[in-house]
Amino acid sequence: MEDKIVLDKDEALNMFEDDDEFFKELAETFINDAIEQMSVIAEAVNSLNSKAIQESAHKLKGAAANFGKNATTDTAFKLETLGKENRLDEAEEVYKILVKDVERLVNALKEFIE
Amino acid sequence: MKILIAEDDLTSRHRLETVLTKWGYEVVSCSNGKQAWERLQDTHAPQLAILDWIMPEMEGIEVCRRLREIDTQNPIYVILLTTQKGKENIVCGLEAGADDYIIKPFEPDELQARIRVGYRVLQLQEKLDNRIKDLQESLQHIKTLQGILPICSYCKKIRNDQNYWEEVEEYIFKHSNADFSHSICPDCYDKHVKPELEKL
């Protein structure tokens, strides 16, 4: 699992047409919003609400995808699929992985900003 | 030029707003489909919309369906922007009424090119609409002069649609592009003008 891509900076920068400032601005938006998004996902997982899991994980997947292909988008997609297929027994475990992936992504983005 | 965007994720919406503003577009930003549907019904609503597929309140695809139910000469050009991949989803999006489809996260060059395609289509649509209006106006004139005109057997006045008798010159002037230059024909000269002159 450790070979997962936390953040491919070159790919991410390429998506911002090498505009460093814009990248940093958007990274800040993501970092601030990720807290709120993760609490919505946690609530959905805790309440075993499959539709809410699907929708909240889908939203986070889209947000993280703005920084290129990364572990957060992959794990969020897994959680989204579990919600869609109503496989709630696996949701808790994938959620825990997602928490770590988001944390790593946020740290990598913070590092880039600084 | 105005573009409406509807995207519930803050980061993606922020990215779209910034990119479009940088390209010189005026952005009308919405965070869900219902808001987008309401804004698109404004009198001066943007003619091009970029809609996320999955959104709270109303999905982008539902906004497409509703827009296509409106009978208009100037339909809004819709680009669906979504992470939904696969041929089935693309077909579903286009059949719901989207004009184009881009997979998220978007490539700036691709998005810009597709927006330009959208504007070309809108310009063609507008030109066609204006041409149709011109033709309809012309046809209106031709129809009026081709129909049966009630004319007075004595004074030659014509009865118009408001049941009012108009001088023939006035009527033809109003209902065609023709105008009159007044003169006197030889017969009328002999019949009307000559006797008057002889009286002097």
Interface residues (C-beta under 8 A of the other chain):
Chain A: M15 E17 F22 E25 L26 T29 F30 D33 E55 H58 K59 K61 G62 A63 A65 N66 G68
Chain B: D8 D9 L10 T11 S12 H14 R15 T18 D52 I54 P56 T83 K104 P105 E107 P108
